[in-house]
Amino acid sequence: MQAKKMFQGEADVEKQNRIRDRKEAHNLLYLALQIGERMLLCGAEVNRVEDSIGRICLAYGVQRVDAFTITESIVVTIHGEPYGSVTQTRRIQGPTNHLKKLEALNQLSRTICEKKPEFSFIEEELVRIDAIPSYSLSVQVAAYALISGAFCLFFGGDYKDMAASAVIGILLKYVELFFRRLKIYNFFVVLLCSAFGGFMAFLAVRTGLGNHADKISIGNIMLLIPGVALTNAIRDMFQGDTISGLLRFCEALLVAVCVAFGFAAAAGI
């Protein structure tokens, strides 16, 4: 089972930077959770999130930190003599992967532990990190085409199949964006995109744009397989975070089932 992480000790920090009252304790914990939430959303493992929150709080003189993180929730309690115990929780929704933001958040955590800056500096840095742009739509579309075509060729398709798979990959990106703007639940988005990709693969063969529907579909399937979620699940379980690992694994398994069912439905039709 996964146990909450506990950090104890007296941080080597100047007296003026220590937390002096309950209001400051609440502010510190809020900022620590802001960083932890963003790290989890950007793809960090739960152990990294708990460790970062604990070190940030100890840097400002907190005597004890109890942090518990799973894929969709963070609960942290800090304790110190001037203010007693303070607890805050954070609900996590809509995880994404953004490694550049994660790198910036890791660096901010190190800076906080080393220099113990004012809270206003941390708030400004969080605003700056939030402004880091994601990949543009054109880059994402190009990546979808490249991944679809390359995997189709890798798994035995010919160049005609590769071209058809790349075009369907581009269409899948726009279909995915359309469904996500409708705020449809993620599993249904994956299911609908899988059905669309399978249908387009068979249509491409019927119209002579491709030769092997299965090879074209394989290239498109690779766009929807939850590889990162599955990898994070295994990593969490190896690190002892069993609950988080099982939750991630179940989510990845459900996504994989939706992918398989979508393509199977298109093949049946």
LINJO-V252342 format. One record per residue. N is the residue number from 1. PSI is psi in degrees with one decimal (NA if undefined). OMEGA is omega in whole degrees, 0 to 359 (none if undefined). D_LAST is the distance of its C-alpha to the last C-alpha in Angstrom with 1 decimal. Layout:
<<N/PSI/OMEGA/D_LAST> <N/PSI/OMEGA/D_LAST>>
This chain:
<<1/155.0/180/44.2> <2/127.6/178/44.5> <3/150.0/179/47.9> <4/145.2/181/48.9> <5/134.2/181/50.8> <6/130.8/179/54.5> <7/130.0/178/56.8> <8/156.1/176/60.6> <9/166.3/177/63.6> <10/116.1/180/65.8> <11/144.2/177/64.5> <12/88.1/187/67.0> <13/145.2/181/66.9> <14/148.7/185/69.6> <15/-39.7/184/71.0> <16/-16.7/179/70.1> <17/-1.6/178/66.4> <18/153.7/177/66.1> <19/124.8/187/64.4> <20/-23.9/182/67.3> <21/177.2/185/65.8> <22/-34.4/180/62.8> <23/-44.9/178/61.6> <24/-35.5/178/61.5> <25/-42.7/177/59.7> <26/-42.8/180/57.0> <27/-42.9/179/56.7> <28/-47.0/182/56.6> <29/-36.9/178/53.9> <30/-45.5/180/51.8> <31/-38.2/177/52.0> <32/-39.7/178/51.2> <33/-33.5/175/48.1> <34/-43.6/179/47.1> <35/-45.4/181/47.3> <36/-41.2/179/45.5> <37/-46.5/181/42.7> <38/-37.6/179/42.1> <39/-43.2/180/42.3> <40/-39.5/179/39.6> <41/-30.8/183/37.3> <42/-2.5/175/37.9> <43/10.3/180/36.8> <44/150.3/175/40.1> <45/156.0/186/40.4> <46/-32.3/179/42.0> <47/-39.1/178/45.1> <48/-40.7/180/45.8> <49/-48.5/181/45.4> <50/-40.8/180/47.8> <51/-41.4/180/50.3> <52/-45.0/179/50.4> <53/-43.9/180/50.9> <54/-43.9/181/53.6> <55/-37.8/178/55.5> <56/-45.3/181/55.4> <57/-42.4/179/57.0> <58/-30.3/180/59.6> <59/-26.7/180/60.6> <60/21.0/172/62.0> <61/7.8/176/64.0> <62/138.1/185/61.7> <63/-31.7/181/62.9> <64/139.2/178/59.8> <65/126.0/174/56.0> <66/114.3/183/53.4> <67/132.7/178/49.8> <68/122.0/184/46.6> <69/133.3/167/43.2> <70/-175.1/188/39.7> <71/-25.8/185/36.5> <72/13.5/181/36.7> <73/144.8/173/40.4> <74/129.0/177/43.9> <75/125.4/182/47.1> <76/135.5/173/50.5> <77/130.2/175/54.0> <78/152.6/181/57.1> <79/138.9/176/60.7> <80/155.3/184/64.0> <81/-44.0/185/67.6> <82/-22.0/190/68.0> <83/-1.9/179/64.9> <84/-141.0/182/63.7> <85/137.5/179/60.0> <86/131.3/182/57.3> <87/137.6/173/53.6> <88/151.7/178/50.6> <89/155.6/183/46.8> <90/126.6/176/43.9> <91/128.9/184/40.3> <92/126.6/179/37.9> <93/145.2/175/34.7> <94/52.7/179/32.3> <95/140.3/177/33.2> <96/179.5/177/32.8> <97/118.6/179/34.2> <98/90.1/188/37.1> <99/-28.8/179/39.5> <100/-42.1/176/42.0> <101/-39.4/180/42.6> <102/-40.7/177/42.8> <103/-41.7/179/45.5> <104/-37.7/178/47.4> <105/-38.6/176/47.2> <106/-42.4/179/48.5> <107/-39.1/177/51.4> <108/-41.3/179/52.2> <109/-42.4/179/52.5> <110/-40.9/179/54.9> <111/-41.3/179/56.9> <112/-45.1/182/57.2> <113/-30.9/183/58.4> <114/-41.9/189/60.9> <115/-13.3/181/62.3> <116/60.6/185/61.7> <117/172.3/174/61.3> <118/155.6/182/61.6> <119/-30.4/180/58.6> <120/-35.5/178/58.5> <121/-42.1/180/57.8> <122/-42.1/179/54.8> <123/-41.6/179/53.4> <124/-39.6/179/53.9> <125/-37.6/178/52.2> <126/-39.0/176/49.1> <127/-41.7/179/48.9> <128/-41.6/180/49.2> <129/-39.6/179/46.5> <130/-27.1/182/44.1> <131/-5.3/178/44.6> <132/123.1/186/43.5> <133/152.0/171/40.5> <134/178.7/176/37.1> <135/142.5/179/35.5> <136/162.8/181/34.9> <137/-39.1/181/31.6> <138/-39.3/179/32.2> <139/-41.3/179/32.9> <140/-41.7/179/29.8> <141/-43.4/178/27.6> <142/-39.1/179/29.4> <143/-41.1/178/29.0> <144/-43.2/180/25.2> <145/-43.9/181/25.2> <146/-45.6/181/27.7> <147/-47.2/181/26.0> <148/-50.2/182/22.6> <149/-42.1/183/24.2> <150/-43.6/180/26.8> <151/-34.2/176/24.6> <152/-45.6/179/22.3> <153/-39.1/181/25.5> <154/-37.9/183/26.9> <155/16.8/169/24.2> <156/2.9/178/24.5> <157/158.9/177/22.7> <158/-177.8/185/24.8> <159/-27.2/176/26.1> <160/-42.8/176/23.5> <161/-40.0/181/20.8> <162/-44.2/180/23.2> <163/-42.0/179/23.6> <164/-41.7/180/19.8> <165/-38.3/179/19.5> <166/-41.9/179/22.6> <167/-42.5/178/21.4> <168/-35.4/177/18.1> <169/-40.2/177/20.5> <170/-45.0/179/22.6> <171/-37.4/179/19.9> <172/-36.9/179/18.9> <173/-44.0/180/22.5> <174/-35.8/177/22.7> <175/-41.7/178/19.5> <176/-44.4/178/21.1> <177/-40.6/180/24.4> <178/-47.4/182/23.1> <179/-36.4/181/21.6> <180/-31.3/176/24.8> <181/-24.6/175/27.0> <182/-3.1/179/25.4> <183/41.6/174/26.6> <184/146.1/181/23.4> <185/143.7/189/23.8> <186/-41.2/181/23.3> <187/-38.1/179/20.7> <188/-34.5/176/18.4> <189/-46.6/179/19.1> <190/-42.7/180/18.0> <191/-46.6/181/14.8> <192/-40.0/178/13.9> <193/-38.1/178/15.2> <194/-45.5/179/13.3> <195/-41.4/179/9.8> <196/-44.7/180/11.4> <197/-42.6/179/12.8> <198/-42.3/179/9.9> <199/-42.8/180/8.1> <200/-33.3/178/11.7> <201/-45.3/179/12.3> <202/-34.8/178/9.9> <203/-38.0/179/11.2> <204/-38.9/179/14.6> <205/-41.7/181/14.5> <206/-34.7/182/13.4> <207/0.7/178/16.2> <208/7.0/179/18.6> <209/-15.1/179/19.3> <210/167.6/182/18.5> <211/-27.7/185/18.7> <212/108.9/182/16.9> <213/-35.7/181/13.6> <214/-40.1/180/14.7> <215/-38.4/177/18.1> <216/-42.0/181/16.9> <217/-38.2/179/14.8> <218/-42.8/179/18.0> <219/-39.1/180/20.0> <220/-32.7/179/18.0> <221/-37.3/183/17.8> <222/-20.9/177/21.6> <223/-22.9/188/21.9> <224/-12.0/181/20.6> <225/130.1/183/22.2> <226/63.6/183/25.1> <227/-42.0/181/27.7> <228/-42.8/180/30.7> <229/-41.3/179/30.1> <230/-41.6/178/30.0> <231/-44.5/178/33.1> <232/-36.1/179/35.0> <233/-47.2/180/34.2> <234/-40.3/179/35.7> <235/-43.6/179/38.6> <236/-42.7/181/39.4> <237/-37.4/177/39.5> <238/-27.6/179/41.8> <239/2.6/178/44.1> <240/-1.6/179/44.4> <241/74.1/189/42.3> <242/-44.2/183/40.3> <243/-49.3/180/39.0> <244/-41.1/179/37.7> <245/-42.6/179/36.2> <246/-38.6/178/34.4> <247/-45.9/178/33.1> <248/-40.4/181/31.8> <249/-43.7/179/30.3> <250/-40.3/178/28.4> <251/-44.2/179/27.1> <252/-38.2/179/26.0> <253/-41.3/178/24.3> <254/-39.6/177/22.4> <255/-42.8/179/21.3> <256/-39.0/178/20.2> <257/-41.4/178/18.2> <258/-40.7/178/16.4> <259/-48.2/181/15.7> <260/-43.2/182/14.3> <261/-38.9/179/12.2> <262/-47.1/179/10.8> <263/-35.3/178/10.0> <264/-38.7/178/8.7> <265/-40.8/178/6.2> <266/-38.7/179/5.2> <267/-38.7/179/5.5> <268/-38.5/179/3.8> <269/NA/none/0.0>>
